[in-house]
Amino acid sequence: MGLILSIDVGTTNIKAALVDDSGQISGDVKSLNMKIEGDASGRAEHDPLKLKAALLEVCELAIGDRGSEVECFALTSYMFGLLLADQDHRPLTKISTFLDTTSQSHHPKFLEAIGDVDRMYLATGCPPIFQYPINRLHYIATKSPEIARRTAYVLDSKAFILHELTGEYATDYSTANSMGCLDIEGNWDRQIVEAAGFSVDQFPRVVDGFADKIALKDSICSAFGLKPGTTISPGLYDGAALAAALTGFEPKIAVGNFGTSGMFRVPTAAPIDDLEGGAIQSCLLKPGTFFTGSGINNCTIATNLLLNVLGLDLDYLRGNSLSVPGSHGIMTFPYFTGERDMIIGNIGTGTVIGLGIASTRDDLARSFLEGVAFSFLFVKDRLDPDKQIKEFRLGGGGTANLPWMQIMADALNLPIRITQNPEMGIIGAASLARYGYGDELLESSRRIMDGATLIEPIAANVEIYQEVAGRYFAVRESLKEPLLARQGLRPLQSLKHRPVAKELRLVREIPEEVR
């Protein structure tokens, strides 16, 4: 196979690049910012028309005049996206992202409509948390029945993109799983969908992201100078595409991304449930293969808050160890957009305790970084109580902060292998299109990770963090009641929010003269 045009549609950027048969990027990676629009109601959305325009532009930039060399497209995109369209394929909503909290307070009503919540969890592998779009669907059916009545198509982010490129509404198992209503056999769960007020007939076809390919529209082939009949591999969601490059889904090797959000997962042959804590999601990759663990909503969001609120410089955070392990008693619970467990995940908000008159800015800054590490540890402990995982491999922009990576290795008590290549999602999507699932994919990932940086845990720090973690999780458990009380507070009656869309900045703007 010749060149593959690999497309990575993320929450904050859409990228595309040509990848050759050795797994190397040929030419430049082209990237466009995807602005998240929101307001005080909790909206955090992409405009579908702007996403479409950015998609076509970034593909055109990446292909250039090499269309005749492109054998295939490959696609990966974010989880938790939701878009409703009418029978004429016109969007009725924007594409909500995992940062959207508008349906957070509605979640108890959704669970009431479902009834047997444990049955839903066991059927889908998805814990009952508000971020899944199925909760938002019930919210729309309840709050905006006129939109629900006009809906002909219920789409995730990938189904929308594939329709623009192929004319067909299709998505892969892993992205479909993030809707919260795909069963572990790979079928839309009629009971859950109808409880939310919709029909499975409105949902896209689900395909095997490792093996299936769909023909691009003739107009797309013509516009980009492609050979007629060029196909696209639907691939997997972005975290799983990263895993394809980092581990090839090797057993007992955990994989994660460290970007705006994070992830801690391992491949499993069967679902793993966590009925008590609701922290573990068994994401279906293809029938009989799961990618099990959890996402972490708040990852480099924590550092972006430090940059914006405390006025710290990114180079300062990356170049200093900051305070000491334990941050002199300060604990930050970085749940700025909620989290993905049913203990406090649906009601979570950013919380800091332990501040005193002797506290320093470095203490507070380090506590933010430790809080993110403990979010990963929370998932690891529930997923791997017998400590079978032997290594954690990470990709994503946040891995450039090596002091933070040392905190991660110490808190998790795991060697962490990182790659400084920021485009592993693009490479992974291309690898999936080229090799599918199996030994060739595994060998490809081993070549890709050859020479990657290994960070070993420091024994003295591990001992400290084991004690700190015990205290941290005890406090975390005790936060449930006060956070529930906070959720019961109503907005000030006299304070009215105008529903004016604005960009939600997840990174601090750099003045033009400094660039």
TIVO-300817 format. One record per residue (C-alpha): residue number from 1; x, y, z. Coordinates in nm, 4 decimals. Example, Ala and Ser with C-alpha at 12.3 -4.5 7.8 and 13.67 -1.06 7.14 Angstrom:
BEGIN
MIDREN   num         c1         c2         c3
MIDREN     1     1.2300    -0.4500     0.7800
MIDREN     2     1.3670    -0.1060     0.7140
//
This chain:
BEGIN
MIDREN   num         c1         c2         c3
MIDREN     1     0.0000     0.0000     0.0000
MIDREN     2     0.1269     0.3475    -0.0846
MIDREN     3     0.0524     0.6676     0.1011
MIDREN     4    -0.2316     0.6871     0.3505
MIDREN     5    -0.3973     1.0193     0.4286
MIDREN     6    -0.4500     0.9945     0.8036
MIDREN     7    -0.7028     1.2282     0.9661
MIDREN     8    -0.7209     1.2931     1.3414
MIDREN     9    -1.0266     1.4902     1.4532
MIDREN    10    -0.9674     1.5941     1.8132
MIDREN    11    -1.1546     1.8130     2.0567
MIDREN    12    -0.9283     2.1129     2.0015
MIDREN    13    -0.7565     2.0428     1.6669
MIDREN    14    -0.8139     1.8624     1.3407
MIDREN    15    -0.4983     1.7252     1.1782
MIDREN    16    -0.4089     1.5395     0.8612
MIDREN    17    -0.0877     1.4000     0.7176
MIDREN    18     0.0380     1.1536     0.4583
MIDREN    19     0.1906     0.8387     0.6116
MIDREN    20     0.4162     0.6089     0.4107
MIDREN    21     0.4463     0.2294     0.4266
MIDREN    22     0.7200     0.2484     0.6915
MIDREN    23     0.4871     0.4328     0.9293
MIDREN    24     0.6646     0.7670     0.8829
MIDREN    25     0.4906     1.0931     0.8108
MIDREN    26     0.5689     1.2063     0.4571
MIDREN    27     0.5696     1.5835     0.4322
MIDREN    28     0.4183     1.8126     0.6933
MIDREN    29     0.1339     1.7568     0.9356
MIDREN    30    -0.1397     2.0077     0.8629
MIDREN    31    -0.3454     2.1267     1.1574
MIDREN    32    -0.6373     2.3627     1.2133
MIDREN    33    -0.7785     2.4734     1.5463
MIDREN    34    -1.1323     2.3587     1.6222
MIDREN    35    -1.2946     2.6220     1.8418
MIDREN    36    -1.5218     2.4922     2.1140
MIDREN    37    -1.8197     2.7220     2.1506
MIDREN    38    -1.9985     2.7585     2.4814
MIDREN    39    -2.1662     2.9794     2.7363
MIDREN    40    -2.2563     2.9874     3.1038
MIDREN    41    -2.5202     2.7161     3.0574
MIDREN    42    -2.2423     2.4585     3.0231
MIDREN    43    -2.2483     2.4188     2.6460
MIDREN    44    -1.9221     2.3054     2.4863
MIDREN    45    -1.9837     2.2318     2.1209
MIDREN    46    -1.8376     2.2229     1.7741
MIDREN    47    -2.0196     2.3895     1.4889
MIDREN    48    -2.0714     2.1043     1.2356
MIDREN    49    -2.0470     2.3347     0.9334
MIDREN    50    -1.7179     2.4767     1.0578
MIDREN    51    -1.5905     2.1257     1.1310
MIDREN    52    -1.6794     2.0165     0.7784
MIDREN    53    -1.4996     2.3154     0.6284
MIDREN    54    -1.1916     2.2532     0.8444
MIDREN    55    -1.1948     1.8830     0.7559
MIDREN    56    -1.1917     1.9487     0.3828
MIDREN    57    -0.9341     2.2260     0.4128
MIDREN    58    -0.6897     2.0237     0.6219
MIDREN    59    -0.7200     1.7256     0.3846
MIDREN    60    -0.6532     1.9493     0.0857
MIDREN    61    -0.3488     2.1011     0.2557
MIDREN    62    -0.2068     1.7597     0.3514
MIDREN    63    -0.2605     1.5994     0.0092
MIDREN    64    -0.1394     1.8905    -0.2013
MIDREN    65    -0.0585     1.7640    -0.5497
MIDREN    66     0.0040     1.4037    -0.4344
MIDREN    67    -0.3523     1.2753    -0.4682
MIDREN    68    -0.2541     1.0096    -0.7222
MIDREN    69    -0.0177     0.8552    -0.4627
MIDREN    70    -0.2891     0.8172    -0.1956
MIDREN    71    -0.4145     0.4607    -0.1652
MIDREN    72    -0.6506     0.5062     0.1274
MIDREN    73    -0.7820     0.7496     0.3890
MIDREN    74    -0.7676     0.6645     0.7611
MIDREN    75    -0.9792     0.8310     1.0286
MIDREN    76    -0.9821     0.8682     1.4037
MIDREN    77    -1.2052     1.1035     1.6010
MIDREN    78    -1.3082     1.1937     1.9538
MIDREN    79    -1.5544     1.0130     2.1790
MIDREN    80    -1.8796     1.1477     2.3287
MIDREN    81    -1.9724     1.3636     2.0294
MIDREN    82    -2.3454     1.3972     1.9576
MIDREN    83    -2.5234     1.5596     1.6631
MIDREN    84    -2.8891     1.5338     1.5604
MIDREN    85    -2.9906     1.5820     1.1956
MIDREN    86    -3.3246     1.5964     1.0156
MIDREN    87    -3.4441     1.3873     0.7210
MIDREN    88    -3.2772     1.6289     0.4794
MIDREN    89    -2.9435     1.5723     0.6593
MIDREN    90    -2.9454     1.9241     0.8038
MIDREN    91    -2.8006     1.9596     1.1558
MIDREN    92    -3.0592     2.0260     1.4260
MIDREN    93    -2.7941     2.0720     1.6928
MIDREN    94    -2.4260     2.1424     1.7149
MIDREN    95    -2.1839     1.8618     1.8069
MIDREN    96    -2.1618     1.8401     2.1838
MIDREN    97    -1.8233     1.7357     2.3286
MIDREN    98    -1.7210     1.5640     2.6521
MIDREN    99    -1.6709     1.9103     2.8041
MIDREN   100    -2.0424     1.9877     2.7703
MIDREN   101    -2.2181     1.9892     3.1084
MIDREN   102    -2.5651     2.1124     3.0098
MIDREN   103    -2.7257     1.7743     3.0846
MIDREN   104    -2.5260     1.7064     3.4027
MIDREN   105    -2.8036     1.8005     3.6457
MIDREN   106    -3.0549     1.6054     3.4335
MIDREN   107    -2.8688     1.2791     3.4881
MIDREN   108    -3.0839     1.1505     3.7810
MIDREN   109    -3.3949     1.1818     3.5626
MIDREN   110    -3.2253     0.9810     3.2887
MIDREN   111    -3.1319     0.7073     3.5360
MIDREN   112    -3.4910     0.7031     3.6591
MIDREN   113    -3.6105     0.6527     3.3021
MIDREN   114    -3.3635     0.3663     3.2538
MIDREN   115    -3.4764     0.1933     3.5726
MIDREN   116    -3.2327    -0.0980     3.5992
MIDREN   117    -2.9043     0.0930     3.5887
MIDREN   118    -2.6918    -0.2157     3.6598
MIDREN   119    -2.8505    -0.3865     3.3598
MIDREN   120    -2.7508    -0.0900     3.1411
MIDREN   121    -2.3919    -0.1037     3.2689
MIDREN   122    -2.3579    -0.4785     3.2162
MIDREN   123    -2.5234    -0.4632     2.8736
MIDREN   124    -2.3031    -0.1846     2.7346
MIDREN   125    -1.9851    -0.1859     2.9444
MIDREN   126    -2.0498     0.1855     3.0047
MIDREN   127    -2.0873     0.3067     3.3640
MIDREN   128    -2.3868     0.5329     3.4367
MIDREN   129    -2.2194     0.8735     3.4090
MIDREN   130    -2.3655     1.1886     3.2600
MIDREN   131    -2.1055     1.2361     2.9825
MIDREN   132    -2.2469     0.9612     2.7621
MIDREN   133    -2.4626     1.1128     2.4864
MIDREN   134    -2.7498     0.8773     2.5692
MIDREN   135    -2.8051     1.0917     2.8801
MIDREN   136    -2.8057     1.4036     2.6631
MIDREN   137    -3.0546     1.2396     2.4243
MIDREN   138    -3.3007     1.1932     2.7110
MIDREN   139    -3.2362     1.5539     2.8128
MIDREN   140    -3.3202     1.6735     2.4596
MIDREN   141    -3.6299     1.4547     2.4396
MIDREN   142    -3.7467     1.6007     2.7710
MIDREN   143    -3.6446     1.9648     2.7326
MIDREN   144    -3.6680     2.0120     2.3540
MIDREN   145    -3.9292     1.7675     2.2240
MIDREN   146    -3.9639     1.9681     1.9034
MIDREN   147    -3.6017     1.8840     1.8160
MIDREN   148    -3.6554     1.5186     1.9056
MIDREN   149    -3.9633     1.5035     1.6802
MIDREN   150    -3.7671     1.6410     1.3833
MIDREN   151    -3.4699     1.4080     1.4337
MIDREN   152    -3.4067     1.1511     1.1616
MIDREN   153    -3.0405     1.0738     1.2403
MIDREN   154    -2.8601     1.0388     1.5735
MIDREN   155    -2.4884     1.0694     1.5052
MIDREN   156    -2.1567     1.0588     1.6847
MIDREN   157    -1.8642     1.2672     1.5607
MIDREN   158    -1.7333     0.9945     1.3306
MIDREN   159    -2.0694     0.9223     1.1683
MIDREN   160    -2.1010     1.2904     1.0783
MIDREN   161    -1.7504     1.2997     0.9283
MIDREN   162    -1.7906     0.9748     0.7356
MIDREN   163    -2.1181     1.0966     0.5889
MIDREN   164    -1.9455     1.4085     0.4594
MIDREN   165    -1.6727     1.1964     0.2969
MIDREN   166    -1.8683     0.8906     0.1823
MIDREN   167    -2.2372     0.9817     0.1814
MIDREN   168    -2.3041     0.7017     0.4331
MIDREN   169    -2.3840     0.7259     0.8031
MIDREN   170    -2.1435     0.4787     0.9609
MIDREN   171    -1.9238     0.4615     1.2684
MIDREN   172    -1.6894     0.2071     1.4233
MIDREN   173    -1.7570    -0.0033     1.7336
MIDREN   174    -1.5276     0.1957     1.9641
MIDREN   175    -1.6695     0.5372     1.8771
MIDREN   176    -2.0252     0.4006     1.8844
MIDREN   177    -1.9572     0.2581     2.2298
MIDREN   178    -1.9040     0.6113     2.3593
MIDREN   179    -2.2719     0.6870     2.2914
MIDREN   180    -2.3529     0.4717     2.5967
MIDREN   181    -2.6144     0.2562     2.4243
MIDREN   182    -2.4178     0.0036     2.2147
MIDREN   183    -2.4246    -0.3441     2.3694
MIDREN   184    -2.1149    -0.5583     2.4173
MIDREN   185    -2.2073    -0.7656     2.1105
MIDREN   186    -2.1942    -0.4560     1.8922
MIDREN   187    -2.5660    -0.3806     1.8516
MIDREN   188    -2.7594    -0.0689     1.9461
MIDREN   189    -2.9520    -0.1536     2.2637
MIDREN   190    -3.3186    -0.1004     2.1802
MIDREN   191    -3.4326    -0.0899     2.5435
MIDREN   192    -3.1893     0.1878     2.6394
MIDREN   193    -3.2416     0.3907     2.3218
MIDREN   194    -3.6201     0.3825     2.3523
MIDREN   195    -3.6016     0.4752     2.7213
MIDREN   196    -3.4137     0.7868     2.6104
MIDREN   197    -3.6937     0.8749     2.3681
MIDREN   198    -3.5416     0.7701     2.0350
MIDREN   199    -3.5283     0.4705     1.7979
MIDREN   200    -3.2363     0.2468     1.6974
MIDREN   201    -3.3381     0.3060     1.3340
MIDREN   202    -3.2073     0.6610     1.3736
MIDREN   203    -2.8559     0.5438     1.4609
MIDREN   204    -2.5704     0.4844     1.2120
MIDREN   205    -2.4439     0.1513     1.0839
MIDREN   206    -2.1617     0.0128     1.2998
MIDREN   207    -1.8562    -0.1289     1.1207
MIDREN   208    -1.5277    -0.2989     1.2109
MIDREN   209    -1.2661    -0.0233     1.2324
MIDREN   210    -0.9824    -0.2726     1.1875
MIDREN   211    -1.1055    -0.4371     0.8690
MIDREN   212    -1.3846    -0.2481     0.6942
MIDREN   213    -1.3351     0.0252     0.4360
MIDREN   214    -1.5926     0.2540     0.2746
MIDREN   215    -1.5667     0.4150    -0.0685
MIDREN   216    -1.5215     0.7907    -0.0745
MIDREN   217    -1.7706     1.0001    -0.2698
MIDREN   218    -1.6782     1.0608    -0.6332
MIDREN   219    -1.6820     1.4345    -0.5620
MIDREN   220    -1.4221     1.3896    -0.2846
MIDREN   221    -1.1968     1.1805    -0.5086
MIDREN   222    -1.2237     1.4407    -0.7829
MIDREN   223    -1.1645     1.7381    -0.5512
MIDREN   224    -0.8439     1.5892    -0.4064
MIDREN   225    -0.7114     1.4273    -0.7250
MIDREN   226    -0.7606     1.0741    -0.5914
MIDREN   227    -0.8076     0.7609    -0.7939
MIDREN   228    -1.1778     0.6749    -0.8402
MIDREN   229    -1.2932     0.4234    -0.5806
MIDREN   230    -1.0417     0.5317    -0.3135
MIDREN   231    -1.1629     0.4128     0.0255
MIDREN   232    -1.1458     0.5272     0.3876
MIDREN   233    -1.0769     0.3116     0.6917
MIDREN   234    -1.3197     0.4136     0.9706
MIDREN   235    -1.0529     0.3211     1.2262
MIDREN   236    -1.1078     0.3591     1.5998
MIDREN   237    -1.1689     0.6478     1.8381
MIDREN   238    -0.8654     0.8673     1.9064
MIDREN   239    -0.7443     0.6977     2.2260
MIDREN   240    -0.7552     0.3534     2.0635
MIDREN   241    -0.5728     0.4835     1.7548
MIDREN   242    -0.3011     0.6063     1.9899
MIDREN   243    -0.2855     0.2589     2.1455
MIDREN   244    -0.2421     0.1034     1.8012
MIDREN   245     0.0797     0.3004     1.7632
MIDREN   246     0.2087     0.2745     2.1210
MIDREN   247     0.1311    -0.0880     2.2090
MIDREN   248    -0.0407    -0.2656     1.9202
MIDREN   249    -0.2820    -0.3783     2.1985
MIDREN   250    -0.0174    -0.5890     2.3717
MIDREN   251    -0.1527    -0.7612     2.6874
MIDREN   252    -0.0554    -0.6253     3.0320
MIDREN   253     0.0737    -0.3015     2.8807
MIDREN   254    -0.1421    -0.0060     2.9766
MIDREN   255    -0.1743     0.2793     2.7343
MIDREN   256    -0.2867     0.6350     2.7802
MIDREN   257    -0.3045     0.9727     2.6235
MIDREN   258    -0.2041     1.2851     2.8110
MIDREN   259    -0.3713     1.5781     2.6446
MIDREN   260    -0.6767     1.7917     2.7187
MIDREN   261    -0.8253     1.4704     2.8540
MIDREN   262    -0.6424     1.1519     2.9503
MIDREN   263    -0.6842     0.7770     2.9428
MIDREN   264    -0.5711     0.4602     3.1237
MIDREN   265    -0.6681     0.1366     2.9459
MIDREN   266    -0.5553    -0.2176     2.8684
MIDREN   267    -0.6865    -0.4635     2.6082
MIDREN   268    -0.9115    -0.7386     2.7472
MIDREN   269    -1.0957    -1.0318     2.5916
MIDREN   270    -1.4123    -0.9668     2.7945
MIDREN   271    -1.5769    -0.6712     2.9675
MIDREN   272    -1.4809    -0.5817     3.3243
MIDREN   273    -1.7505    -0.4243     3.5378
MIDREN   274    -1.7203    -0.1969     3.8387
MIDREN   275    -2.0762    -0.1924     3.9673
MIDREN   276    -1.9731    -0.0469     4.3020
MIDREN   277    -1.7628     0.2428     4.1784
MIDREN   278    -1.8702     0.2828     3.8183
MIDREN   279    -1.5240     0.3918     3.7085
MIDREN   280    -1.4448     0.1252     3.4490
MIDREN   281    -1.5646     0.1309     3.0910
MIDREN   282    -1.5187    -0.1710     2.8662
MIDREN   283    -1.4938    -0.0115     2.5234
MIDREN   284    -1.5760    -0.2514     2.2419
MIDREN   285    -1.3080    -0.2426     1.9697
MIDREN   286    -1.4584    -0.5286     1.7734
MIDREN   287    -1.6672    -0.8290     1.8811
MIDREN   288    -1.4609    -1.0225     2.1343
MIDREN   289    -1.2010    -0.7484     2.1895
MIDREN   290    -1.2312    -0.4682     2.4441
MIDREN   291    -1.0216    -0.1706     2.5480
MIDREN   292    -1.0904    -0.1513     2.9184
MIDREN   293    -1.0289     0.1226     3.1709
MIDREN   294    -1.1413     0.4814     3.1702
MIDREN   295    -1.0873     0.8255     3.0343
MIDREN   296    -0.9813     1.1083     3.2616
MIDREN   297    -1.1747     1.4218     3.1758
MIDREN   298    -0.9316     1.6659     3.3337
MIDREN   299    -0.5729     1.6214     3.2253
MIDREN   300    -0.3788     1.9141     3.0801
MIDREN   301    -0.6892     2.1200     3.1563
MIDREN   302    -0.5243     2.1422     3.5000
MIDREN   303    -0.2091     2.3024     3.3632
MIDREN   304    -0.4086     2.5336     3.1434
MIDREN   305    -0.5891     2.6558     3.4541
MIDREN   306    -0.2542     2.7135     3.6215
MIDREN   307    -0.1373     2.9110     3.3201
MIDREN   308    -0.4495     3.1213     3.2999
MIDREN   309    -0.5324     3.1763     3.6682
MIDREN   310    -0.1947     3.1735     3.8439
MIDREN   311    -0.0089     3.3325     3.5553
MIDREN   312     0.2546     3.0594     3.5415
MIDREN   313     0.4675     3.0028     3.2353
MIDREN   314     0.4571     2.6653     3.0611
MIDREN   315     0.8368     2.6469     3.0543
MIDREN   316     0.8362     2.7042     3.4304
MIDREN   317     0.6007     2.4105     3.4866
MIDREN   318     0.8071     2.1865     3.2602
MIDREN   319     1.1434     2.2911     3.4000
MIDREN   320     1.0835     2.2615     3.7738
MIDREN   321     0.9890     1.9801     4.0082
MIDREN   322     0.7723     2.2226     4.2122
MIDREN   323     0.7557     2.1764     4.5888
MIDREN   324     0.7861     1.8201     4.7274
MIDREN   325     0.5834     1.4978     4.6939
MIDREN   326     0.2578     1.5635     4.8760
MIDREN   327     0.2717     1.9401     4.8099
MIDREN   328     0.3044     2.0178     5.1822
MIDREN   329    -0.0458     1.8896     5.2500
MIDREN   330    -0.2366     2.0668     4.9693
MIDREN   331    -0.4785     1.8413     4.7811
MIDREN   332    -0.6357     1.9428     4.4521
MIDREN   333    -0.9288     1.7483     4.3110
MIDREN   334    -0.9143     1.8594     3.9459
MIDREN   335    -1.2690     1.7795     3.8425
MIDREN   336    -1.3235     2.0979     3.6446
MIDREN   337    -1.5491     1.9227     3.3917
MIDREN   338    -1.6716     1.6417     3.6177
MIDREN   339    -1.5170     1.2967     3.6014
MIDREN   340    -1.6067     0.9528     3.4707
MIDREN   341    -1.7114     0.7599     3.7770
MIDREN   342    -2.0415     0.7382     3.9630
MIDREN   343    -1.9089     0.8214     4.3100
MIDREN   344    -1.8647     1.1942     4.2533
MIDREN   345    -1.8030     1.2031     3.8802
MIDREN   346    -2.1470     1.3322     3.7876
MIDREN   347    -2.1313     1.6110     4.0474
MIDREN   348    -1.7584     1.6828     4.0454
MIDREN   349    -1.6124     2.0303     4.0371
MIDREN   350    -1.2653     2.1661     4.1001
MIDREN   351    -1.1785     2.1609     4.4704
MIDREN   352    -0.8644     2.2539     4.6662
MIDREN   353    -0.8100     2.1869     5.0363
MIDREN   354    -0.5125     2.2260     5.2683
MIDREN   355    -0.4131     2.5843     5.1886
MIDREN   356    -0.2401     2.7690     5.4719
MIDREN   357    -0.0507     3.0910     5.5276
MIDREN   358     0.2766     2.9069     5.4608
MIDREN   359     0.1543     2.7597     5.1311
MIDREN   360     0.3426     2.8640     4.8208
MIDREN   361     0.2516     2.8954     4.4568
MIDREN   362     0.4718     2.5942     4.3825
MIDREN   363     0.2854     2.3881     4.6442
MIDREN   364    -0.0450     2.4708     4.4801
MIDREN   365     0.0887     2.4119     4.1288
MIDREN   366     0.2330     2.0712     4.2175
MIDREN   367    -0.0917     1.9709     4.3890
MIDREN   368    -0.2738     2.0260     4.0578
MIDREN   369    -0.0325     1.7898     3.8831
MIDREN   370    -0.0571     1.5340     4.1632
MIDREN   371    -0.4368     1.5527     4.1485
MIDREN   372    -0.4303     1.4482     3.7839
MIDREN   373    -0.1890     1.1643     3.8685
MIDREN   374    -0.4290     1.0440     4.1396
MIDREN   375    -0.7121     1.0433     3.8846
MIDREN   376    -0.5050     0.7960     3.6812
MIDREN   377    -0.4264     0.5995     3.9999
MIDREN   378    -0.7967     0.5799     4.0858
MIDREN   379    -0.8619     0.4040     3.7537
MIDREN   380    -0.5522     0.1838     3.7787
MIDREN   381    -0.6422     0.0564     4.1262
MIDREN   382    -0.9952    -0.0380     4.0237
MIDREN   383    -0.8863    -0.1921     3.6936
MIDREN   384    -0.5808    -0.3808     3.8167
MIDREN   385    -0.6142    -0.4741     4.1868
MIDREN   386    -0.3758    -0.7691     4.1382
MIDREN   387    -0.1078    -0.5447     3.9841
MIDREN   388    -0.0700    -0.7397     3.6604
MIDREN   389     0.0083    -0.4313     3.4513
MIDREN   390     0.3847    -0.4029     3.4035
MIDREN   391     0.4247    -0.0782     3.2084
MIDREN   392     0.2323     0.2348     3.1141
MIDREN   393     0.2868     0.3920     2.7711
MIDREN   394     0.1835     0.7498     2.7154
MIDREN   395     0.1434     0.9830     2.4223
MIDREN   396     0.0072     1.3334     2.3889
MIDREN   397     0.1261     1.6883     2.4319
MIDREN   398     0.1361     1.6727     2.8117
MIDREN   399     0.4177     1.4160     2.8064
MIDREN   400     0.6604     1.6984     2.7245
MIDREN   401     0.6383     1.7953     3.0933
MIDREN   402     0.8976     1.5470     3.2236
MIDREN   403     0.8682     1.6474     3.5933
MIDREN   404     0.4971     1.5723     3.5654
MIDREN   405     0.5756     1.2364     3.4050
MIDREN   406     0.7991     1.1570     3.7044
MIDREN   407     0.5073     1.2398     3.9362
MIDREN   408     0.2932     1.0017     3.7296
MIDREN   409     0.5493     0.7194     3.7481
MIDREN   410     0.5885     0.7673     4.1253
MIDREN   411     0.2160     0.7925     4.2012
MIDREN   412     0.1247     0.4895     3.9863
MIDREN   413     0.4397     0.2945     4.0800
MIDREN   414     0.4781     0.1983     3.7144
MIDREN   415     0.7528     0.2526     3.4584
MIDREN   416     0.6246     0.5027     3.2056
MIDREN   417     0.7408     0.4875     2.8459
MIDREN   418     0.6726     0.8026     2.6504
MIDREN   419     0.7194     0.9197     2.2970
MIDREN   420     0.7821     1.2817     2.2117
MIDREN   421     0.6229     1.2344     1.8711
MIDREN   422     0.3054     1.4456     1.8974
MIDREN   423     0.1358     1.2746     1.6049
MIDREN   424     0.0909     0.9209     1.7332
MIDREN   425    -0.2836     0.9346     1.6740
MIDREN   426    -0.2241     1.0044     1.3060
MIDREN   427     0.0371     0.7275     1.2841
MIDREN   428    -0.1870     0.4844     1.4743
MIDREN   429    -0.4851     0.5489     1.2478
MIDREN   430    -0.2661     0.4815     0.9447
MIDREN   431    -0.1313     0.1623     1.1059
MIDREN   432    -0.4865     0.0373     1.1601
MIDREN   433    -0.5721     0.1022     0.7958
MIDREN   434    -0.2558    -0.0734     0.6803
MIDREN   435    -0.2357    -0.3746     0.9146
MIDREN   436    -0.5747    -0.4265     1.0787
MIDREN   437    -0.5602    -0.6287     1.4001
MIDREN   438    -0.2880    -0.8806     1.4848
MIDREN   439     0.0839    -0.9531     1.4802
MIDREN   440     0.1705    -0.7041     1.2055
MIDREN   441     0.0149    -0.4216     1.4054
MIDREN   442     0.2068    -0.5315     1.7165
MIDREN   443     0.5371    -0.5437     1.5283
MIDREN   444     0.4670    -0.2025     1.3814
MIDREN   445     0.4109    -0.0533     1.7273
MIDREN   446     0.7369    -0.2055     1.8536
MIDREN   447     0.9254    -0.0363     1.5721
MIDREN   448     0.7514     0.2914     1.6451
MIDREN   449     0.8368     0.2782     2.0174
MIDREN   450     1.1990     0.1757     1.9672
MIDREN   451     1.4126     0.4280     2.1549
MIDREN   452     1.1223     0.5856     2.3455
MIDREN   453     1.2021     0.7487     2.6816
MIDREN   454     1.1536     0.5289     2.9887
MIDREN   455     1.0840     0.6941     3.3256
MIDREN   456     1.1253     0.4633     3.6248
MIDREN   457     0.9475     0.5306     3.9563
MIDREN   458     1.1677     0.6593     4.2414
MIDREN   459     1.1291     0.4242     4.5382
MIDREN   460     1.1368     0.6971     4.8060
MIDREN   461     0.8665     0.8948     4.6256
MIDREN   462     0.6548     0.5842     4.5707
MIDREN   463     0.6492     0.5266     4.9472
MIDREN   464     0.5375     0.8855     5.0110
MIDREN   465     0.2666     0.8731     4.7486
MIDREN   466     0.1261     0.5478     4.8803
MIDREN   467     0.0581     0.7253     5.2100
MIDREN   468    -0.0644     1.0454     5.0441
MIDREN   469    -0.2957     0.8485     4.8129
MIDREN   470    -0.4661     0.6819     5.1081
MIDREN   471    -0.5488     1.0217     5.2542
MIDREN   472    -0.6401     1.1673     4.9168
MIDREN   473    -0.8954     0.8988     4.8344
MIDREN   474    -1.0445     0.9159     5.1850
MIDREN   475    -1.1044     1.2880     5.1332
MIDREN   476    -1.2335     1.2198     4.7826
MIDREN   477    -1.4949     0.9841     4.9228
MIDREN   478    -1.5983     1.2394     5.1841
MIDREN   479    -1.6560     1.5046     4.9158
MIDREN   480    -1.9707     1.3343     4.7925
MIDREN   481    -2.2114     1.4998     5.0363
MIDREN   482    -2.0837     1.8586     5.0076
MIDREN   483    -2.0727     1.8303     4.6284
MIDREN   484    -2.4302     1.7026     4.6254
MIDREN   485    -2.5239     2.0004     4.8415
MIDREN   486    -2.3493     2.2348     4.5993
MIDREN   487    -2.5361     2.0780     4.3083
MIDREN   488    -2.8614     2.1694     4.4795
MIDREN   489    -2.7787     2.5396     4.4683
MIDREN   490    -2.9738     2.7304     4.2103
MIDREN   491    -2.8360     3.0204     4.0008
MIDREN   492    -2.9090     3.3683     4.1292
MIDREN   493    -3.2541     3.4701     4.0138
MIDREN   494    -3.1439     3.8184     3.9119
MIDREN   495    -2.8401     3.6995     3.7173
MIDREN   496    -2.9341     3.6270     3.3589
MIDREN   497    -2.6943     3.4653     3.1119
MIDREN   498    -2.7253     3.5588     2.7506
MIDREN   499    -2.6867     3.2490     2.5284
MIDREN   500    -2.4106     3.4085     2.3220
MIDREN   501    -2.1647     3.1584     2.1757
MIDREN   502    -1.8019     3.2213     2.2606
MIDREN   503    -1.4824     3.0233     2.2279
MIDREN   504    -1.3879     2.8197     2.5345
MIDREN   505    -1.0141     2.8647     2.5530
MIDREN   506    -0.8388     2.5555     2.6817
MIDREN   507    -0.4954     2.7102     2.6366
MIDREN   508    -0.3724     3.0568     2.7138
MIDREN   509    -0.3393     3.2871     2.4161
MIDREN   510     0.0191     3.3847     2.3278
MIDREN   511     0.0589     3.7480     2.2234
MIDREN   512     0.1441     3.7833     1.8551
MIDREN   513     0.4666     3.9692     1.9233
MIDREN   514     0.5960     3.6794     2.1366
MIDREN   515     0.5362     3.4116     1.8729
//
